[in-house]
């Protein structure tokens, strides 16, 4: 091994020492520089941590909502946008959806939602419904359900209204049919009345011709008696008797004609008896015999009221139920003989007894006169509480069957007016009539019927024509108890 030179070793050591020192200085400078940068970085990190903690905490970064926004940030439409920008856009969209206006602060949107719920509840208060506060979605759902419920109610009411209209049309059709039937009956009655009037005119013309013939015969007889006075002196007394008889026949003819109209003698016509009781049947037979028979317009089924022979037939008093012309009994003709008829006792007043000579009366019946009757209104002759047009037809049929004339006219030629039950007008309030067309129709129909009833009654009183209600009329013809069967 070669020996090392001493001076060379020292120079190398010095050089190494210098290099070490330089490296040490550089390292020290680098260390302090790096340490200063590290402190600045630490301070910056601390400041940033505080800043981010005020925005979002570390624990909140694991929340599902954060992850949802983070996923939205990866959508193509949101690239380059911050989470704050995305969330701010969502808030603005939500506020606009609530208020309908852009750039509305969230607080105002919440306030507007609360105000809307309060306003809705105030509107729904009269209907007894409310929507929950605090949740606009729930409020909208409740309100939607309420609207659906109200719409269902409206649909139900529409169906009920449609059914009511259908029922009204059916009811109106029934009333129209009834009206047509009534019109047909009126036309038939008018035809029958015209026929009766024509028969009356023909009868009067026949009587006039008969009177004219009697007058001519009388004139011829007188003329002959004058010319043959000398030759007929012996028969003068006989001829004078014939003349007197002819005069009496003439007066009877005029009297018969004048009785076609009861002028101021309604009381006499009503109180004039139509016959008497001529015989009482054997005990227990319930039969009597009357002084009317064949040829005197008597027929089986005809009824009479029996009155005391001393007291007579009651007067025509006011139409009230306390003064009805009730007699001793009511009788019905069973068999008609030559000069009398057999009748059965239909009803007999308590404590009364029928005697020979007692009077019988039927307002319709008269063997010599056909009285004219105006029958108006609906009757309840069976006393069941329901007045019907069918029972009115029964009354008309009785009048025609027993010798009277049913007339539709009401004038001075009318002898009697017989009124049915007075129509009753329902006492309905305005509230009952509102939205109830059927009740309105019934109310109007009842008012018109009552008005027509009063007009007929008042006109009869003005013409001084006797007016009888149905019960008084039925008693005057002895048919009151028969009608209830």
matplotlib code that plots the C-alpha trace (Angstrom):
import matplotlib.pyplot as plt

x = [0.0, 1.3, 1.8, -0.6, 0.7, -0.1, -0.9, -3.3, -5.3, -5.8, -7.1, -9.6, -10.8, -11.2, -13.1, -15.4, -15.9, -16.8, -19.2, -20.8, -21.2, -22.7, -25.1, -26.0, -26.7, -28.7, -30.6, -31.3, -32.5, -34.7, -36.0, -37.1, -38.5, -40.5, -41.5, -42.9, -44.8, -46.2, -47.4, -49.0, -50.6, -51.8, -53.3, -54.9, -56.3, -57.7, -59.4, -60.9, -62.1, -63.9, -65.4, -66.6, -68.0, -70.2, -71.6, -71.7, -70.4, -68.3, -71.1, -73.7, -71.6, -72.8, -76.5, -78.6, -79.7, -76.0, -75.4, -78.5, -77.3, -73.8, -75.4, -77.3, -74.0, -72.8, -75.8, -74.9, -77.1, -75.4, -71.7, -69.7, -72.3, -71.6, -73.8, -74.9, -76.0, -78.0, -79.6, -80.4, -82.0, -84.1, -85.2, -86.2, -88.2, -90.0, -90.8, -92.1, -94.2, -95.8, -96.3, -96.3, -93.7, -89.9, -87.2, -89.4, -87.6, -88.2, -89.6, -92.2, -93.1, -93.6, -95.7, -97.8, -98.4, -99.6, -101.8, -103.3, -104.2, -105.8, -107.9, -109.0, -110.1, -112.0, -113.8, -114.6, -115.7, -119.5, -119.4, -117.8, -114.6, -110.9, -107.5, -104.4, -101.9, -98.1, -98.2, -99.2, -99.2, -101.6, -103.7, -103.9, -104.8, -107.6, -108.9, -108.9, -110.8, -113.3, -113.8, -114.4, -116.9, -118.7, -118.7, -120.2, -122.9, -123.6, -123.8, -126.2, -128.4, -128.4, -129.7, -132.3, -133.4, -133.6, -135.7, -138.0, -138.3, -139.3, -141.8, -143.2, -143.6, -145.4, -147.6, -148.4, -149.3, -151.7, -153.3, -153.6, -155.3, -157.7, -158.4, -159.2, -161.5, -163.3, -163.6, -165.1, -167.6, -168.5, -169.2, -171.4, -173.3, -173.8, -175.1, -177.5, -178.6, -179.2, -181.3, -183.3, -183.8, -185.0, -187.5, -188.7, -189.1, -191.0, -193.2, -194.0, -194.7, -197.1, -198.8, -199.1, -200.7, -203.0, -204.1, -204.6, -206.7, -208.7, -209.2, -210.3, -212.7, -214.1, -214.5, -216.2, -218.5, -219.4, -220.0, -222.2, -224.1, -224.7, -226.0, -228.2, -229.3, -233.0, -232.5, -230.1, -232.0, -232.8, -229.1, -227.6, -226.9, -225.1, -223.0, -222.1, -220.7, -218.7, -217.3, -216.4, -214.6, -212.6, -211.6, -210.4, -208.4, -206.9, -205.9, -204.3, -202.3, -200.9, -200.2, -198.3, -196.2, -195.4, -194.2, -191.2, -189.5, -189.6, -189.7, -189.6, -191.2, -188.2, -189.4, -192.8, -191.2, -189.1, -191.8, -194.4, -194.9, -194.6, -197.1, -198.2, -197.9, -201.1, -200.5, -198.1, -196.9, -197.4, -195.3, -191.7, -192.0, -190.3, -192.5, -194.8, -197.0, -197.1, -199.7, -197.7, -197.8, -197.7, -198.0, -196.6, -192.9, -192.2, -189.5, -187.9, -184.9, -186.2, -185.9, -188.0, -187.6, -190.6, -191.8, -194.4, -197.8, -198.4, -194.9, -194.5, -191.3, -188.5, -187.8, -184.8, -182.4, -178.8, -176.3, -174.9, -174.7, -176.7, -179.9, -180.0, -183.6, -183.6, -187.1, -188.6, -187.2, -185.8, -187.6, -186.7, -189.3, -189.3, -192.4, -194.6, -198.4, -201.3, -202.1, -199.5, -196.0, -194.4, -191.2, -188.9, -187.6, -183.9, -183.3, -185.6, -184.7, -184.5, -187.8, -189.8, -192.8, -194.3, -198.1, -200.5, -200.7, -197.1, -195.6, -192.9, -190.6, -187.9, -186.5, -185.8, -189.1, -192.2, -194.7, -195.6, -192.4, -188.8, -186.6, -183.2, -180.2, -176.7, -174.3, -170.9, -167.7, -166.5, -168.8, -168.1, -171.5, -170.0, -168.5, -165.0, -163.3, -162.4, -164.4, -164.1, -165.6, -167.0, -169.3, -170.3, -171.4, -173.5, -175.4, -176.0, -177.3, -179.7, -181.1, -181.6, -183.0, -185.6, -186.9, -184.7, -182.6, -178.8, -177.6, -174.1, -175.5, -176.2, -178.8, -182.3, -183.7, -181.8, -184.0, -181.4, -177.6, -176.1, -172.5, -170.0, -167.2, -165.5, -161.9, -159.2, -156.1, -152.9, -151.3, -147.7, -145.0, -142.7, -139.9, -142.1, -142.8, -139.2, -137.6, -140.7, -142.7, -145.1, -146.2, -146.4, -148.7, -150.9, -151.1, -152.2, -154.7, -156.3, -156.5, -158.2, -160.7, -161.5, -162.0, -164.3, -166.3, -166.8, -167.7, -170.5, -171.8, -171.8, -173.5, -176.3, -176.8, -176.9, -179.6, -181.5, -181.2, -181.4, -177.9, -177.7, -174.6, -174.3, -175.6, -178.7, -179.4, -179.1, -181.5, -184.0, -184.1, -184.0, -180.7, -178.2, -177.9, -178.1, -175.1, -172.8, -173.3]
y = [0.0, 3.4, 6.0, 8.9, 12.4, 14.5, 17.8, 16.2, 14.6, 17.9, 19.6, 16.9, 17.1, 20.9, 20.5, 17.9, 20.2, 23.2, 21.1, 19.8, 23.3, 24.6, 21.7, 22.2, 25.9, 25.1, 22.4, 24.8, 27.5, 24.9, 23.6, 27.1, 27.9, 24.7, 25.1, 28.6, 27.3, 24.4, 26.9, 29.0, 25.9, 24.8, 28.2, 28.2, 24.7, 25.8, 28.9, 26.8, 24.2, 26.8, 28.3, 24.9, 24.0, 27.1, 25.8, 22.0, 19.9, 16.8, 14.6, 16.1, 15.1, 11.5, 12.5, 11.1, 14.6, 15.5, 12.4, 13.2, 16.7, 15.3, 12.9, 15.7, 17.6, 14.7, 15.1, 16.5, 19.6, 20.4, 20.0, 22.9, 24.0, 24.1, 22.3, 25.6, 26.8, 23.6, 23.8, 27.6, 26.7, 24.0, 26.5, 29.1, 26.5, 25.4, 29.0, 29.7, 26.6, 27.8, 31.5, 31.4, 34.1, 33.9, 35.1, 34.8, 34.5, 31.2, 32.9, 34.7, 31.5, 29.8, 32.8, 32.7, 29.0, 29.5, 32.5, 30.3, 27.5, 30.1, 31.6, 28.2, 27.2, 30.4, 29.7, 26.1, 27.1, 27.4, 23.9, 22.5, 21.4, 22.3, 21.5, 20.8, 23.7, 23.2, 21.0, 22.5, 19.1, 17.7, 20.8, 20.4, 16.7, 17.4, 20.3, 18.1, 15.4, 18.0, 19.2, 15.7, 15.1, 18.3, 17.3, 14.0, 15.8, 18.0, 15.0, 13.3, 16.5, 16.7, 13.1, 13.9, 17.0, 14.9, 12.4, 15.2, 16.6, 13.1, 12.7, 16.2, 15.4, 12.1, 13.9, 16.7, 14.0, 12.4, 15.7, 16.5, 13.2, 13.8, 17.3, 15.7, 13.2, 16.0, 18.0, 15.0, 14.5, 18.2, 18.0, 14.9, 16.7, 19.7, 17.4, 15.8, 19.2, 20.5, 17.4, 18.1, 21.7, 20.7, 18.3, 21.1, 23.4, 20.8, 20.1, 23.8, 24.1, 21.2, 22.8, 26.1, 24.2, 22.5, 25.8, 27.3, 24.4, 24.8, 28.5, 27.8, 25.1, 27.5, 30.3, 27.9, 26.7, 30.2, 31.2, 28.2, 29.0, 32.5, 31.5, 28.8, 30.7, 30.2, 26.5, 25.8, 27.6, 24.2, 23.2, 26.6, 25.4, 22.3, 24.3, 26.8, 24.0, 22.8, 26.3, 26.5, 23.2, 24.3, 27.5, 25.4, 23.2, 26.3, 27.6, 24.3, 24.3, 27.8, 26.8, 23.7, 25.9, 28.4, 25.7, 25.1, 28.0, 28.4, 32.2, 33.2, 30.0, 27.9, 27.6, 26.4, 23.9, 22.5, 22.4, 20.9, 17.2, 14.7, 12.3, 10.7, 7.5, 5.6, 2.4, 0.9, -2.7, -5.4, -5.3, -6.4, -6.1, -2.7, -1.7, 1.3, 2.2, 5.7, 7.5, 7.4, 4.7, 3.8, 6.8, 9.2, 8.9, 6.5, 3.8, 1.2, 2.5, 6.0, 7.4, 9.8, 11.5, 11.1, 14.1, 14.5, 15.4, 18.1, 19.8, 19.6, 19.8, 22.0, 25.4, 26.1, 27.4, 28.4, 25.9, 24.6, 21.1, 21.9, 22.6, 19.6, 18.7, 15.3, 13.7, 10.8, 8.3, 7.6, 5.1, 3.4, 2.3, -1.4, -2.2, 0.1, -0.6, 1.1, 3.7, 3.2, 1.9, -0.3, 1.0, -0.2, 1.9, 2.5, 4.6, 5.8, 8.5, 7.3, 7.7, 8.5, 6.6, 6.7, 7.3, 7.2, 10.6, 11.5, 13.5, 12.2, 14.5, 14.2, 17.5, 16.1, 14.4, 16.1, 14.3, 17.6, 19.7, 18.9, 21.2, 22.3, 21.5, 22.9, 20.3, 21.8, 20.5, 17.2, 15.2, 12.9, 11.2, 8.1, 10.2, 8.7, 12.0, 12.0, 14.1, 12.7, 13.5, 9.9, 10.7, 13.9, 11.7, 9.7, 12.8, 13.8, 10.4, 10.5, 13.9, 12.7, 9.3, 10.8, 13.4, 16.4, 18.2, 18.6, 21.8, 23.2, 26.7, 28.9, 31.6, 32.7, 29.4, 27.4, 26.2, 24.8, 24.8, 21.8, 22.3, 19.6, 19.8, 23.2, 22.8, 23.1, 25.3, 23.9, 26.3, 26.1, 28.6, 30.2, 27.9, 24.8, 26.0, 26.9, 24.3, 22.1, 22.3, 19.6, 21.5, 24.7, 22.9, 21.5, 24.9, 26.6, 23.9, 24.1, 28.0, 27.9, 25.2, 27.3, 30.5, 28.7, 27.2, 30.7, 32.3, 29.7, 30.1, 33.9, 34.0, 31.7, 34.0, 37.1, 35.4, 34.3, 30.7, 28.3, 26.8, 23.4, 21.6, 17.9, 16.7, 19.0, 17.9, 14.2, 14.6, 16.5, 13.5, 10.8, 9.4, 10.4, 7.0, 5.1, 7.2, 5.9, 2.2]
z = [0.0, -0.9, 1.8, 2.0, 1.7, 4.8, 3.1, 0.6, 3.4, 5.2, 2.0, 1.5, 5.0, 4.8, 1.6, 3.0, 6.1, 3.9, 1.9, 5.1, 6.4, 3.2, 3.1, 6.7, 6.1, 3.0, 4.9, 7.8, 5.4, 3.6, 7.0, 8.2, 4.8, 4.7, 8.3, 7.6, 4.6, 6.8, 9.4, 6.7, 5.2, 8.7, 9.3, 5.9, 6.6, 9.9, 8.4, 5.6, 8.1, 10.1, 6.9, 5.7, 9.1, 9.0, 5.7, 6.3, 9.1, 8.5, 10.0, 7.6, 4.6, 5.2, 5.1, 2.2, 1.1, 0.7, -1.4, -3.5, -4.2, -4.9, -7.4, -9.0, -9.4, -11.7, -14.0, -17.5, -16.9, -13.6, -14.6, -13.5, -10.9, -7.2, -4.7, -3.3, -6.7, -7.2, -3.8, -4.3, -7.6, -5.9, -3.2, -5.8, -7.8, -4.6, -3.6, -7.1, -7.0, -3.7, -4.6, -8.4, -8.5, -9.3, -6.9, -3.9, -0.5, 1.3, 4.4, 2.3, 0.5, 3.9, 5.1, 1.9, 2.3, 6.0, 4.9, 2.1, 4.6, 6.9, 4.1, 2.9, 6.5, 6.8, 3.5, 4.5, 8.1, 7.2, 5.7, 8.9, 7.1, 7.7, 6.2, 8.4, 8.9, 8.6, 5.5, 2.3, 0.6, 3.2, 2.9, -0.8, -0.5, 2.1, 0.0, -3.1, -1.2, 0.0, -3.6, -4.8, -2.0, -2.9, -6.5, -5.6, -3.6, -6.6, -8.9, -6.4, -6.2, -10.0, -10.2, -7.6, -9.5, -12.7, -10.9, -9.6, -13.1, -14.3, -11.5, -12.3, -16.0, -15.0, -12.5, -15.0, -17.6, -15.1, -14.3, -18.0, -18.6, -15.7, -17.2, -20.6, -19.0, -17.1, -20.3, -22.0, -19.1, -19.3, -23.1, -22.5, -19.8, -22.0, -24.7, -22.3, -21.0, -24.6, -25.2, -22.0, -23.0, -26.5, -24.9, -22.6, -25.5, -27.5, -24.4, -24.0, -27.7, -27.4, -24.4, -26.3, -29.2, -26.8, -25.2, -28.7, -29.6, -26.4, -27.1, -30.6, -29.4, -26.8, -29.4, -31.8, -29.1, -28.1, -31.7, -32.2, -29.1, -30.2, -33.6, -32.2, -29.0, -29.6, -30.4, -27.5, -24.6, -23.1, -23.1, -22.0, -18.5, -19.8, -22.3, -19.6, -17.5, -20.4, -20.9, -17.2, -17.4, -20.5, -18.6, -15.7, -18.0, -19.6, -16.2, -15.3, -18.5, -17.7, -14.1, -15.3, -17.7, -15.0, -12.6, -14.9, -13.1, -9.3, -9.1, -5.4, -4.3, -3.3, 0.2, -1.0, -3.4, -0.6, 2.0, -0.4, 0.5, -2.3, -0.6, 2.6, 4.6, 3.8, 5.7, 8.3, 7.7, 10.2, 13.3, 12.6, 8.9, 8.7, 5.8, 5.0, 2.1, 0.4, -1.7, -4.9, -7.5, -11.2, -13.6, -11.0, -11.8, -8.9, -9.4, -7.1, -5.3, -4.9, -1.3, 0.7, 4.1, 6.5, 8.4, 11.1, 9.7, 12.3, 12.2, 8.4, 6.4, 7.8, 6.4, 4.1, 6.8, 6.7, 5.5, 8.8, 10.1, 13.2, 11.4, 9.0, 7.8, 9.6, 9.7, 11.6, 9.1, 5.7, 3.4, 0.1, -2.5, -3.0, -5.2, -7.1, -7.4, -9.2, -6.6, -3.9, -3.4, -0.8, 0.9, 3.6, 6.5, 6.0, 9.1, 11.9, 14.5, 18.1, 20.0, 16.9, 15.5, 12.0, 11.7, 8.9, 7.4, 8.0, 5.1, 2.7, 0.7, -2.0, -3.2, -6.7, -7.2, -8.5, -10.8, -12.6, -12.7, -13.7, -11.4, -12.8, -10.5, -10.8, -9.3, -8.5, -6.8, -5.6, -3.2, -0.3, 0.0, 1.6, 4.4, 4.1, 4.2, 0.5, -2.0, -5.5, -9.0, -9.1, -6.2, -7.9, -10.8, -8.4, -7.3, -10.9, -11.7, -8.8, -10.0, -13.6, -12.5, -10.1, -12.6, -12.2, -14.8, -14.3, -15.9, -16.4, -16.6, -13.6, -14.4, -13.5, -14.9, -12.3, -9.4, -7.0, -6.5, -4.7, -3.6, -2.8, -0.2, 0.0, -1.4, 1.2, 0.3, 1.9, 4.3, 3.0, 3.7, 1.0, 2.2, 1.6, -2.0, -2.9, -5.2, -4.9, -8.2, -7.2, -4.1, -6.1, -8.6, -5.9, -4.2, -7.4, -8.3, -4.8, -4.9, -8.4, -7.1, -4.0, -6.2, -8.6, -5.7, -4.1, -7.5, -8.1, -4.5, -4.6, -8.1, -6.8, -3.8, -6.1, -8.2, -5.0, -6.0, -3.0, -2.2, -0.4, 0.8, 0.2, 3.6, 3.5, 0.0, 0.9, 3.9, 1.7, -0.7, 2.1, 0.8, 3.6, 5.2, 1.9, 0.6, 3.3, 2.3]

ax = plt.figure().add_subplot(projection="3d")
ax.plot(x, y, z, "-o")
ax.set_aspect("equal")
plt.show()
